[in-house]
Structure formats: structure tokens, C-alpha cells
Amino acid sequence: MPFTPPAAFTTRPTLEGRFGMAASTHWLATAASQAVLERGGNAFDAAVAGAFLLHVVEPHLNGPGGDMTGIFATAEEPSRPQVMMGQGPAPAAATIEHYRSEGLDMVPGAGALAAAVPGAVDAWLGLLEHHGTWELADVLDFAIDYADNGHPILARAAGTIEKVSELFTEHWPSSAAHWMPEGRVPVAGEPMFNRPYADVLRRLIDAGEAADTRADRVRAARREWKSGFVAEAIADFIATAHRHSTGGDHAGVMTLEDISGFEAGFEDPVTIDFRGYSIAKIGAWGQGPVLLQALKILEGFDDERLDPSTEIGAHTILEALKLAMADRDTYYGDEDVDLDWLLSDDYAATRRKLITEVASVEFRPGADRRGAPPPFTTPLIPEGADKEELSRAGIGEPTVQKNGVNNGDTCHLDVVDRWGNMISATPSGGWLQSSPTVPELGFGLGTRLQMTWLDEASPSALRPGRRPRTTLTPTLISQNGQPIIALGSPGGDQQEQWQLLLILRLLVGGYRAQEAIDAPALHTTSLAGSFWPRTWVPGGAVVEDRLGEDVINGLIARGHVVTRAGDWELGRLSCVTRDPATGRLSAGANPRGAQGYAAGR
């Protein structure tokens, strides 16, 4: 039985139909994806079209110089979900020794030294090559159109530019020239253009003009991106020292060889069974297993303790997340991680016993399978008074400020088509505020290396050729070998946390998609932050006020250090669903910020 009857009120209806559904963090990307479905494209064609448009319309949340992860299942092999791996590694010269020789004790939160090899574009083109049906020119037409002819700039994008305008004008002149037309901060709603990026996309299309097949044309574009003019422009531009978030000037270390040597690809996901459902995530080179660990811990509790809308449920969920996050910060990285142990029933049982009726303010990673304590001690940096200033400066991935303002940080999209293809993807990085704009390209690099430590003992230490432990983590849920839900959210360290709430409400609570997305959200900040300056709040819990005074006061009484975020500030979730027996589809999208939308029929 559902643990709580879903609220009758929703901000929008849960969309229902049989033809196709798309949902994303920006209405234009959703519209483009749905337009592709309407014109006969499959879910993968639609996702790629929406993703490239997100580069244009959400430049403060993602860019071509960033990264992405996705997870999908095809109609031909529904029981074999795959991970889209678009997380580039550290460049060959990105060594701990070099960064420390530059006077750094932490990877900066902005500037080219924070950049991993760009992975997003190659990943999207790889998906189109192997699983799409459309020509590259048709897929990119939406992004080229809006980059050439303009789109109404979002209030939050304009606000981001305002926050970093001094940095741009004083230290990043190429960014000022590109993002501050006429030397001023753009006004929300005015047309914003990115004609250099439109030219980049046209040149990628032209690279395959002489190829014989659709797949060959896409492959030619991939080669041009990684080994041609784009890679050359990046490597040349970042060789000049520029301001980083630490206040110093440094040159980047990425080379043409680093970019050309990267190949996005596909991997098997990590999965667990939960209440008769198979939950698939990316591996421990990201934070995906955090969600799985939390579900394994929670599975041993009665349904009443899995309801995020109650005091006991919210408390239990927060405590489970703290335990899973402590393991993330201690064990995860782009190397051998003993997930068989971390996701085992025995390990979950030992972790479950640590949850009491009061909030923990300790950092509590578990022992390994031999009972040995963790070999690495995670630095725990108390959150200081500079947190709000850093957030205002656009540093790191400041999803929620102290005052509850949700800045955003990343994009997300979900698509399902009439044939049963389904995909969830989370592109991010390469924000306009993350690195100076390369003038001839119209974008800068990402900052994913800030998730690494300058400590050889850490499993997520900075190492050349290793992927940083990304926070990007979409979800695919299957039942009886058939994909039924694709979901995800932006949010940095909150991505798994907000998705956990959605999953519990859908699978245990009996909520429909939009009801679950609209329901009040919460998350813990009692973890080692993934983004510079990587602070933590012992016992920290951020909640939407709509959770209710009784629940919030109950959490405070249990010892949680509660921050009220406002009524509609947390979570940017979306999802699409499919019933394999009937072909019935549904979708929902986040109403917070009046930006994300779902579409379908």
C-alpha cells in the first residue's frame, strides 16, 4: 500500500500518451526533442537534438566543453541497459606535482587547470552514430537555428553573467566580449546569440560531406571535433595564463593529444534489485552507486520509514544518505572499487544498524570486507562565511545558497519513444562561468577535475588519464527485463538525493510522475562537497518549507542542522515512464524556476 496518499494538487498534469514523451530542464530542448519524435526520429535522435540545443539555451548550466553521462535501453535489447560514458579524463600533464608546483593545495573551481578532457560532444555524437537514425545536419539544425537567430536569455543565465561580470571584464576579456554584448550584462528575455558555436556545428557537418553513409558522416564529425580545429583552438587558447578561482593566474595543461586521444563509449551499468525493480546507474567513477547503497540500506525498513514527507521518513532517508555519501567520499574513484561488498546485503545490514532515532553529526564510512578501516581520511572542511560569496561568484556548482536560492548547475533530459527506446542523460560542465571563452568556438572548458584531491592516498586523486569522480548520474529503472522509468536531476551532490525521493515516491508511495516531482524535497549537506572549496556541514539538512512545520521541527528536535530553502527551491527532477504491457507513456518535469517542461502525446 502507498505510504501516503499523493497530494491532489500538482503544478501541471502528468502527461500521458502512446506516441512519445520528452522532458528536460528547458522548454526549448523539450520542444526540439518532441519535434524529432513527431518527424519519425527515435528517442536517441531526439535526445541528441535536445542536448545540443541545451548548449545554446542553458550556457550557464552546460556547454560543449563539458561532460555528460547517460543511461539508456534500446527496443532491440531492452534487458541490456547501457551507460553513455562522456566523462573525459585528466590531461597527461595534470599531475599532483605540477599543481602543487603552481602553489595549489586543491584543484581550483574555475579556470583551465580544473578542466578534464571535454567528453560531452563526442558522447552525443557516438550515441547518434550507433543508435540514431537521423542525419547529423538534421539533428543539429535546432541548435544552429537558435545560436544564429537568438533565444530569450533566461533570468538565471543573465544573473550568472552579472555575478561574474567583474571577473569577465577584469580577467577574462574573451568571455566579456561574448557574454556581455555592448559591454553590459544582458537583460532577462533579450535575444542571446552564439554564432561562433553555430559555425562550429556547421563545420562538423561539413567534415562528413564526402562520406558515403550516415554513420561515416557522424564519425567524420567526431574526428574533426577531437583532432581538428576545435581541439587546436582549445589547446592554443588555454596555453596563456589566466585567472583561476584561487585568485592566481595559471596556464592550462590540456593538449591536442589529450583531446584527440579520448573516445567516448558505452559501458555496462551497476544494478541492484529493489522491491522487484532493477535500478541501473553509472559505476563508482561517478556517484551513481550512492543511490544504490541508500536503497539497499532503506530496503530493510518498513514502508512508513521510506516516506520523505513524514518526520520519521525524512530522518531515516537523511541518515541513510549520510552513510552512503561517506562511503562515496572514502572509496569511490576511477579505479578498482569493491562494489560487490558496498552493495551487498551484509554490508547494508551493518550500515542500517547505525541509524538511530537521532541525527548523526559524524562522518562514518564503513569498513571494507576484511573489517579494515578506510585507508584514506577524507578532508572535512567546515563551511565558512565565504560560502555565500563563492556561490555569488559562480564558483563550483552552487545549487543552493544559504538563503535557499537555487542557482542551478547542470542540465537533464529524458526521452521515450513509441518503440520502447528510452534514455536519461545529464550533461554539465563547460559553463560560461567555468573557464574563459575560446573566441572562435563560443565556449570554454569545464571544471570537473575539482572533484579530485591533490593527495596520492585518495581513490579520487588527480592522476593523468583518470576520470574525475563525477556527480552526473542519471537513472534507468526496469521491471521484468523491460525499461519502465528514465529519470534524473541536476544538482551536484544533491542529484542522487533528490532522485532517491522521486524513486521512493514512485515505487513505494504510489505517486504519479508529476505528483512525485512536485512533492517537497530535502537533502543532506553532511558530506564532503564535491566542488571547490569542498566544504561540509555536520548534520546539515536543507528542506523545502512545504515539508511542514511539524516535520521540520521534528527534524530539528532529532539533531538535524536544518536550513529552510523556501517553498519551491530544491530539485530539478524530470522523468518519463513506459508500461511495456500497454505501451502507455507518461512524463513529468520540474516546475521550480518555471524553466523545465515535459511534452508528449
Wavefront OBJ file of the C-alpha trace (Angstrom):
o trace
v 0.000 0.000 0.000
v 1.246 3.552 -0.651
v 2.781 5.099 2.475
v 0.962 8.436 1.978
v -1.841 9.297 -0.461
v -0.360 11.655 -3.077
v -1.498 15.254 -2.867
v -4.389 16.121 -5.139
v -2.716 19.339 -6.290
v 0.006 19.316 -8.921
v 1.539 22.261 -10.720
v 0.893 20.512 -14.040
v -0.695 17.294 -15.157
v 1.287 14.103 -15.546
v 1.389 13.827 -19.326
v 0.067 10.601 -20.809
v 0.054 9.108 -24.298
v 1.358 6.355 -26.533
v 3.496 8.085 -29.175
v 6.471 9.641 -27.397
v 7.499 11.734 -24.396
v 10.330 14.149 -23.676
v 11.195 16.081 -20.539
v 14.112 18.392 -19.829
v 15.336 21.363 -17.840
v 14.481 23.833 -20.635
v 11.273 24.037 -22.631
v 13.072 24.620 -25.943
v 15.115 21.432 -25.577
v 11.950 19.514 -24.729
v 10.213 21.004 -27.764
v 13.105 20.094 -30.058
v 13.212 16.527 -28.756
v 9.483 16.113 -29.216
v 9.699 17.638 -32.714
v 12.211 14.959 -33.688
v 9.884 12.244 -32.402
v 6.987 13.757 -34.354
v 9.071 13.658 -37.548
v 9.910 9.973 -37.194
v 13.148 10.092 -35.246
v 13.771 7.740 -32.371
v 14.493 8.608 -28.738
v 18.222 8.831 -29.391
v 17.886 11.229 -32.323
v 15.578 13.302 -30.128
v 17.943 13.306 -27.146
v 20.921 14.399 -29.245
v 18.933 17.244 -30.819
v 17.788 18.411 -27.386
v 21.286 18.100 -25.925
v 22.981 20.314 -28.487
v 20.226 22.881 -28.060
v 20.858 22.847 -24.295
v 24.413 24.038 -25.057
v 22.845 27.144 -26.574
v 19.920 27.924 -24.261
v 21.425 26.872 -20.893
v 25.050 28.017 -21.278
v 25.331 28.720 -17.550
v 24.447 25.086 -16.842
v 26.332 23.153 -19.524
v 28.462 23.609 -22.601
v 30.241 21.785 -25.430
v 33.475 21.872 -23.428
v 31.879 19.920 -20.591
v 30.945 16.343 -19.891
v 27.909 14.098 -19.634
v 26.698 10.700 -18.555
v 23.622 8.921 -19.804
v 21.902 5.599 -19.409
v 19.608 4.043 -21.986
v 17.956 0.888 -23.243
v 17.083 0.064 -26.826
v 13.893 -1.523 -28.135
v 16.040 -4.276 -29.677
v 17.792 -5.153 -26.390
v 15.521 -3.845 -23.635
v 17.043 -6.067 -20.961
v 20.551 -4.694 -21.552
v 20.739 -1.072 -20.377
v 23.929 0.759 -21.266
v 25.806 3.724 -19.849
v 26.819 6.567 -22.155
v 30.294 7.433 -20.904
v 31.038 11.046 -21.754
v 33.356 11.835 -18.854
v 36.803 12.789 -20.121
v 39.945 12.081 -18.087
v 42.629 14.317 -16.641
v 45.180 15.513 -19.224
v 48.604 13.875 -19.327
v 50.271 16.868 -17.656
v 47.625 17.210 -14.930
v 49.757 15.798 -12.147
v 49.668 16.435 -8.429
v 53.292 17.552 -8.665
v 52.509 20.177 -11.286
v 49.536 21.596 -9.410
v 51.461 21.809 -6.162
v 54.340 23.471 -8.006
v 51.798 26.123 -9.012
v 51.224 26.827 -5.310
v 47.910 24.947 -5.127
v 46.713 22.614 -2.387
v 43.355 21.990 -4.075
v 42.233 21.869 -7.695
v 40.648 25.258 -8.491
v 36.912 25.586 -9.060
v 37.278 27.691 -12.210
v 39.967 28.082 -14.853
v 41.571 25.675 -17.304
v 43.533 23.755 -14.655
v 40.163 22.456 -13.448
v 39.272 21.055 -16.877
v 39.062 17.393 -17.764
v 39.186 16.470 -21.449
v 35.828 17.525 -22.983
v 33.622 14.451 -23.323
v 30.049 15.586 -23.936
v 30.085 16.248 -27.687
v 31.901 13.025 -28.564
v 29.474 11.058 -26.373
v 26.400 12.572 -28.009
v 27.803 12.008 -31.488
v 28.684 8.441 -30.528
v 25.107 7.813 -29.471
v 23.847 9.215 -32.755
v 26.342 7.126 -34.717
v 25.481 3.813 -33.086
v 21.808 4.144 -32.131
v 20.358 7.106 -34.022
v 18.659 7.184 -37.406
v 18.837 10.861 -38.392
v 21.470 12.731 -40.344
v 23.785 14.930 -38.289
v 22.702 18.057 -40.142
v 19.056 17.469 -39.256
v 19.825 16.768 -35.600
v 21.963 19.907 -35.226
v 19.551 22.172 -37.076
v 17.719 23.184 -33.882
v 20.889 24.280 -32.071
v 22.260 26.094 -35.122
v 18.991 27.976 -35.601
v 18.856 29.297 -32.024
v 22.590 30.034 -31.901
v 22.336 32.035 -35.139
v 18.992 33.748 -34.642
v 18.898 34.088 -30.880
v 16.863 32.806 -27.960
v 15.428 34.674 -24.960
v 18.131 34.509 -22.320
v 16.939 33.038 -19.041
v 16.805 35.253 -15.981
v 19.162 32.890 -14.198
v 21.612 32.897 -17.092
v 21.618 36.695 -17.066
v 22.019 36.583 -13.290
v 25.024 34.277 -13.611
v 26.664 36.681 -16.048
v 26.010 39.536 -13.634
v 27.656 37.630 -10.784
v 30.849 37.049 -12.774
v 30.836 40.296 -14.770
v 33.757 41.736 -12.815
v 35.786 38.577 -13.394
v 34.966 38.801 -17.088
v 35.813 42.466 -17.540
v 38.997 42.388 -15.433
v 40.427 38.958 -16.216
v 38.507 37.079 -18.939
v 38.110 39.598 -21.790
v 37.046 36.956 -24.309
v 34.148 35.992 -22.026
v 33.183 39.629 -21.557
v 33.136 40.166 -25.315
v 30.987 37.093 -25.886
v 28.533 37.165 -22.969
v 28.269 40.914 -22.307
v 27.212 42.459 -25.616
v 27.800 46.199 -25.771
v 29.803 45.863 -22.562
v 26.792 45.247 -20.335
v 25.045 42.388 -18.596
v 22.165 41.131 -20.778
v 18.623 41.653 -19.569
v 16.467 38.578 -18.980
v 14.419 37.828 -22.068
v 16.522 39.709 -24.577
v 17.880 37.718 -27.552
v 21.169 35.942 -26.891
v 23.268 34.618 -29.760
v 26.209 32.243 -30.105
v 27.155 32.500 -33.751
v 30.697 31.145 -33.249
v 29.201 27.910 -31.911
v 26.769 27.768 -34.837
v 29.795 27.941 -37.134
v 31.466 25.136 -35.163
v 28.447 22.903 -35.706
v 28.317 23.721 -39.407
v 31.984 22.812 -39.775
v 31.358 19.498 -38.034
v 28.602 18.766 -40.540
v 30.857 19.785 -43.435
v 33.569 17.404 -42.227
v 31.403 14.444 -43.251
v 30.122 15.859 -46.533
v 32.125 13.404 -48.677
v 31.361 10.327 -46.561
v 29.210 7.556 -48.048
v 26.953 6.633 -45.120
v 25.134 8.356 -42.285
v 27.366 6.667 -39.704
v 30.505 7.661 -41.613
v 29.335 11.275 -41.666
v 28.906 11.255 -37.908
v 32.306 9.595 -37.445
v 33.907 12.290 -39.568
v 32.379 14.951 -37.303
v 33.747 13.151 -34.256
v 37.241 13.131 -35.753
v 37.021 16.807 -36.655
v 35.923 17.675 -33.108
v 38.716 15.727 -31.416
v 41.622 16.192 -33.824
v 40.753 19.208 -35.951
v 40.043 22.889 -35.486
v 38.155 22.602 -32.171
v 40.934 20.765 -30.338
v 43.571 23.038 -31.850
v 41.734 26.190 -30.770
v 41.295 24.910 -27.188
v 44.932 23.863 -26.781
v 46.265 27.128 -28.205
v 43.949 29.362 -26.180
v 44.500 27.888 -22.705
v 48.285 27.935 -23.045
v 48.141 31.573 -21.922
v 47.867 32.120 -18.161
v 44.512 33.366 -16.920
v 42.747 33.942 -13.610
v 41.551 30.901 -11.632
v 39.118 30.729 -8.717
v 42.016 30.638 -6.259
v 42.938 34.191 -7.244
v 46.090 33.203 -9.114
v 46.907 33.153 -12.810
v 47.810 29.827 -14.377
v 48.051 28.317 -17.849
v 46.110 25.189 -18.688
v 47.875 21.908 -19.399
v 45.487 20.273 -21.873
v 46.956 19.488 -25.297
v 45.695 18.494 -28.721
v 46.914 14.979 -27.980
v 44.824 14.815 -24.799
v 41.671 15.728 -26.696
v 42.293 13.512 -29.711
v 43.167 10.545 -27.502
v 39.762 10.452 -25.780
v 36.983 8.181 -27.031
v 33.523 8.316 -25.506
v 31.833 4.939 -25.385
v 29.358 2.610 -23.733
v 29.643 0.623 -20.507
v 27.549 -1.819 -18.550
v 25.764 -0.172 -15.620
v 25.840 -1.124 -11.963
v 22.464 -2.503 -10.868
v 20.591 -3.652 -7.791
v 17.129 -5.070 -7.232
v 14.798 -3.018 -5.056
v 11.241 -4.134 -4.306
v 11.003 -6.045 -7.597
v 12.610 -3.324 -9.731
v 16.086 -3.206 -11.262
v 17.807 0.147 -10.688
v 20.698 0.891 -13.096
v 23.379 3.525 -12.510
v 26.852 4.526 -13.666
v 29.781 2.972 -11.795
v 31.937 4.238 -8.947
v 33.872 6.569 -11.289
v 30.792 8.670 -10.545
v 28.477 8.879 -7.564
v 25.854 6.563 -9.086
v 26.282 3.769 -6.520
v 25.352 6.222 -3.727
v 21.718 5.863 -4.754
v 22.041 2.097 -4.821
v 23.698 1.968 -1.405
v 20.986 4.172 0.079
v 18.262 1.971 -1.396
v 19.941 -1.157 -0.004
v 20.004 0.423 3.456
v 16.411 1.628 3.247
v 15.046 -1.644 1.898
v 15.282 -3.148 5.343
v 12.864 -0.635 6.873
v 9.072 -0.664 6.856
v 7.331 1.494 4.257
v 6.459 4.175 6.816
v 10.166 4.949 7.164
v 10.540 5.442 3.409
v 8.125 8.374 3.139
v 10.089 11.644 2.661
v 7.024 13.667 3.685
v 6.997 12.426 7.292
v 9.367 13.176 10.141
v 10.480 9.583 10.618
v 10.788 9.034 6.876
v 12.770 12.213 6.244
v 15.042 11.423 9.187
v 15.684 7.859 8.045
v 16.380 8.892 4.458
v 18.797 11.640 5.526
v 20.698 9.231 7.763
v 20.942 6.594 5.006
v 22.242 9.214 2.589
v 24.921 10.360 5.033
v 26.225 6.815 5.306
v 26.233 6.256 1.555
v 27.896 9.620 0.913
v 30.613 8.891 3.473
v 31.433 5.737 1.513
v 31.419 7.737 -1.719
v 33.908 10.224 -0.335
v 36.113 7.456 1.039
v 36.089 4.686 -1.561
v 34.828 5.873 -4.965
v 37.104 6.746 -7.864
v 38.223 5.708 -11.339
v 39.952 2.546 -10.186
v 39.005 -0.749 -8.579
v 36.175 -0.181 -6.103
v 34.724 -3.158 -4.220
v 31.094 -2.541 -5.169
v 30.248 -6.196 -4.609
v 30.861 -5.504 -0.928
v 29.448 -1.972 -0.739
v 26.200 -3.145 -2.397
v 25.922 -6.446 -0.558
v 23.075 -7.350 1.803
v 25.533 -7.974 4.631
v 27.160 -4.577 4.290
v 23.789 -2.811 4.037
v 22.693 -4.543 7.252
v 25.743 -3.262 9.129
v 25.130 0.270 7.886
v 21.400 0.121 8.678
v 22.193 -0.610 12.321
v 23.948 2.761 12.597
v 20.703 4.647 12.041
v 19.190 5.646 15.368
v 16.368 7.983 16.334
v 18.696 10.984 16.435
v 20.729 12.672 13.707
v 24.392 11.838 13.363
v 26.873 14.688 13.023
v 29.775 12.334 12.346
v 31.447 11.277 9.114
v 31.040 7.487 9.158
v 32.447 5.489 6.241
v 32.222 1.733 6.637
v 34.933 -0.895 6.939
v 35.989 -2.978 3.962
v 35.103 -6.660 3.607
v 38.067 -7.619 5.759
v 36.895 -5.323 8.527
v 39.772 -2.913 7.953
v 39.152 0.806 8.448
v 39.309 3.093 5.401
v 42.868 3.700 4.167
v 42.099 7.312 3.196
v 40.951 10.051 5.541
v 38.688 12.418 3.643
v 39.441 16.102 4.333
v 36.460 17.679 6.070
v 36.481 21.427 5.539
v 33.903 23.286 7.673
v 31.611 25.564 5.757
v 32.741 29.128 6.387
v 31.453 32.633 5.976
v 32.876 32.760 2.450
v 30.382 30.187 1.173
v 27.817 32.724 0.006
v 30.457 34.893 -1.650
v 31.798 31.879 -3.534
v 28.295 30.986 -4.628
v 27.664 34.508 -5.844
v 30.902 34.353 -7.823
v 29.681 31.317 -9.703
v 32.379 29.093 -8.250
v 31.920 25.346 -8.086
v 28.420 24.038 -8.596
v 26.374 26.158 -6.158
v 22.994 24.546 -6.445
v 21.573 26.097 -3.281
v 22.811 29.187 -1.493
v 22.414 29.715 2.227
v 19.378 31.856 1.561
v 17.766 28.977 -0.325
v 18.197 30.460 -3.795
v 18.578 27.653 -6.323
v 21.238 28.666 -8.825
v 21.127 25.507 -10.891
v 24.260 23.918 -12.182
v 23.561 21.250 -14.753
v 21.001 20.111 -17.323
v 18.957 16.972 -17.696
v 16.724 15.325 -20.290
v 14.663 12.141 -20.596
v 13.080 10.699 -23.738
v 10.982 7.623 -24.541
v 9.582 6.737 -27.961
v 6.738 4.583 -29.286
v 9.085 1.661 -29.994
v 10.333 1.432 -26.428
v 13.722 3.154 -26.716
v 14.379 5.080 -23.512
v 17.170 7.374 -22.353
v 18.057 9.537 -19.369
v 21.052 11.877 -19.664
v 22.729 14.552 -17.561
v 25.026 16.946 -19.427
v 27.028 19.508 -17.470
v 30.303 21.390 -17.226
v 31.716 23.893 -19.649
v 29.586 26.589 -18.021
v 30.075 30.128 -19.249
v 31.463 30.895 -15.777
v 33.857 27.936 -15.575
v 36.671 28.968 -17.929
v 37.411 31.798 -20.376
v 35.518 31.594 -23.664
v 37.561 30.473 -26.661
v 36.562 33.265 -29.067
v 36.364 31.279 -32.305
v 34.404 28.471 -30.613
v 31.915 30.332 -28.427
v 32.510 28.228 -25.326
v 35.066 27.435 -22.622
v 36.201 24.321 -20.813
v 34.687 22.518 -17.829
v 35.850 22.173 -14.230
v 35.335 18.506 -13.402
v 38.886 17.997 -12.081
v 37.906 19.963 -8.979
v 36.396 16.667 -7.794
v 39.870 15.169 -7.473
v 42.193 15.512 -4.489
v 45.867 16.526 -4.584
v 46.622 13.544 -2.348
v 48.027 10.300 -3.735
v 46.299 8.297 -0.977
v 42.826 9.229 -2.189
v 40.958 6.852 -4.516
v 39.870 10.007 -6.362
v 43.337 11.559 -6.503
v 44.294 13.645 -9.522
v 46.034 11.277 -11.920
v 46.720 11.725 -15.638
v 44.369 9.645 -17.757
v 41.966 9.015 -14.875
v 38.387 10.208 -14.858
v 37.378 12.550 -12.031
v 34.606 11.208 -9.816
v 31.714 12.964 -11.488
v 28.435 13.867 -9.817
v 26.500 13.383 -13.079
v 24.242 10.423 -12.546
v 21.002 9.632 -14.424
v 18.872 6.587 -13.580
v 17.086 3.867 -15.537
v 14.563 1.572 -13.822
v 13.437 -1.732 -15.316
v 10.974 -4.444 -14.391
v 10.908 -7.960 -15.834
v 13.671 -7.052 -18.262
v 11.858 -4.010 -19.676
v 12.802 -0.353 -19.049
v 9.917 1.490 -17.407
v 11.295 4.768 -15.974
v 14.080 7.122 -17.026
v 14.769 9.909 -14.544
v 17.330 12.320 -13.262
v 18.134 15.776 -11.984
v 20.839 18.415 -11.945
v 22.148 19.280 -8.516
v 25.775 18.268 -7.922
v 25.882 16.379 -4.622
v 22.092 16.569 -4.496
v 21.464 14.613 -7.706
v 21.290 11.191 -6.056
v 19.462 12.617 -3.064
v 16.605 14.194 -4.990
v 16.353 11.155 -7.266
v 16.047 8.931 -4.213
v 12.983 10.891 -3.096
v 11.413 10.543 -6.542
v 12.089 6.814 -6.703
v 10.651 6.146 -3.257
v 7.527 8.133 -4.052
v 7.062 6.379 -7.406
v 7.897 2.800 -6.449
v 6.794 2.659 -2.816
v 4.417 5.581 -2.385
v 2.316 5.066 -5.493
v 2.727 8.637 -6.715
v 2.355 9.543 -10.354
v 5.256 11.276 -12.106
v 4.252 14.910 -11.655
v 2.990 14.332 -8.118
v 6.349 12.875 -7.115
v 8.298 15.703 -8.760
v 6.133 18.402 -7.167
v 6.326 16.910 -3.670
v 8.559 18.761 -1.159
v 12.262 17.957 -1.346
v 15.175 17.775 1.070
v 18.830 16.751 1.122
v 21.815 16.473 3.422
v 24.920 18.653 3.339
v 26.656 16.414 5.873
v 29.181 15.213 3.286
v 32.483 16.245 1.762
v 31.399 18.615 -1.003
v 32.429 17.629 -4.496
v 33.023 21.223 -5.587
v 35.686 23.696 -4.570
v 36.169 24.643 -1.753
v 34.672 21.233 -0.809
v 33.059 22.115 2.499
v 30.747 20.103 4.731
v 28.071 20.860 7.340
v 27.971 18.242 10.121
v 24.382 17.074 10.443
v 23.295 19.562 7.772
v 19.835 19.166 6.217
v 18.283 21.514 3.655
v 14.492 21.316 3.331
v 11.689 22.966 1.443
v 9.345 24.799 3.784
v 6.387 22.914 2.289
v 7.565 19.887 4.213
v 5.610 21.446 7.076
v 6.367 22.903 10.484
v 5.701 19.657 12.340
v 8.123 17.665 10.201
v 10.782 20.395 10.174
v 10.611 20.952 13.916
v 10.740 17.200 14.434
v 13.955 17.014 12.403
v 15.449 19.840 14.431
v 14.493 18.057 17.647
v 16.299 14.954 16.380
v 19.503 16.981 15.963
v 19.480 17.841 12.260
v 21.030 21.225 11.455
v 18.192 22.452 9.267
v 18.299 25.148 6.589
v 14.933 26.221 5.192
v 15.253 26.750 1.448
v 11.821 28.205 0.714
v 8.730 26.534 -0.657
v 9.851 25.703 -4.224
v 13.643 25.725 -4.377
v 15.033 22.171 -4.260
v 15.189 19.617 -7.025
v 15.072 19.900 -10.812
v 13.783 16.403 -11.465
v 12.175 15.052 -14.597
v 11.179 11.603 -15.768
v 9.472 9.609 -18.491
v 7.755 6.252 -17.993
v 6.534 3.367 -20.134
v 4.222 0.448 -19.421
v 5.550 -2.377 -21.644
v 2.273 -4.303 -21.433
v 0.140 -1.498 -22.866
v 2.641 0.886 -24.466
v 1.241 3.685 -22.304
v 3.729 6.507 -21.722
v 3.863 9.330 -19.199
v 6.144 12.219 -18.273
v 6.654 14.946 -15.698
v 9.080 17.839 -15.258
v 10.212 20.217 -12.560
v 8.081 23.353 -12.110
v 10.617 25.117 -9.877
v 12.024 28.100 -11.683
v 9.408 27.877 -14.466
v 12.003 26.518 -16.861
v 11.734 22.731 -17.161
v 8.893 21.187 -19.134
v 7.650 17.871 -20.443
v 5.887 17.318 -23.758
v 4.366 14.319 -25.463
v 1.338 12.603 -26.841
l 1 2 3 4 5 6 7 8 9 10 11 12 13 14 15 16 17 18 19 20 21 22 23 24 25 26 27 28 29 30 31 32 33 34 35 36 37 38 39 40 41 42 43 44 45 46 47 48 49 50 51 52 53 54 55 56 57 58 59 60 61 62 63 64 65 66 67 68 69 70 71 72 73 74 75 76 77 78 79 80 81 82 83 84 85 86 87 88 89 90 91 92 93 94 95 96 97 98 99 100 101 102 103 104 105 106 107 108 109 110 111 112 113 114 115 116 117 118 119 120 121 122 123 124 125 126 127 128 129 130 131 132 133 134 135 136 137 138 139 140 141 142 143 144 145 146 147 148 149 150 151 152 153 154 155 156 157 158 159 160 161 162 163 164 165 166 167 168 169 170 171 172 173 174 175 176 177 178 179 180 181 182 183 184 185 186 187 188 189 190 191 192 193 194 195 196 197 198 199 200 201 202 203 204 205 206 207 208 209 210 211 212 213 214 215 216 217 218 219 220 221 222 223 224 225 226 227 228 229 230 231 232 233 234 235 236 237 238 239 240 241 242 243 244 245 246 247 248 249 250 251 252 253 254 255 256 257 258 259 260 261 262 263 264 265 266 267 268 269 270 271 272 273 274 275 276 277 278 279 280 281 282 283 284 285 286 287 288 289 290 291 292 293 294 295 296 297 298 299 300 301 302 303 304 305 306 307 308 309 310 311 312 313 314 315 316 317 318 319 320 321 322 323 324 325 326 327 328 329 330 331 332 333 334 335 336 337 338 339 340 341 342 343 344 345 346 347 348 349 350 351 352 353 354 355 356 357 358 359 360 361 362 363 364 365 366 367 368 369 370 371 372 373 374 375 376 377 378 379 380 381 382 383 384 385 386 387 388 389 390 391 392 393 394 395 396 397 398 399 400 401 402 403 404 405 406 407 408 409 410 411 412 413 414 415 416 417 418 419 420 421 422 423 424 425 426 427 428 429 430 431 432 433 434 435 436 437 438 439 440 441 442 443 444 445 446 447 448 449 450 451 452 453 454 455 456 457 458 459 460 461 462 463 464 465 466 467 468 469 470 471 472 473 474 475 476 477 478 479 480 481 482 483 484 485 486 487 488 489 490 491 492 493 494 495 496 497 498 499 500 501 502 503 504 505 506 507 508 509 510 511 512 513 514 515 516 517 518 519 520 521 522 523 524 525 526 527 528 529 530 531 532 533 534 535 536 537 538 539 540 541 542 543 544 545 546 547 548 549 550 551 552 553 554 555 556 557 558 559 560 561 562 563 564 565 566 567 568 569 570 571 572 573 574 575 576 577 578 579 580 581 582 583 584 585 586 587 588 589 590 591 592 593 594 595 596 597 598 599 600 601
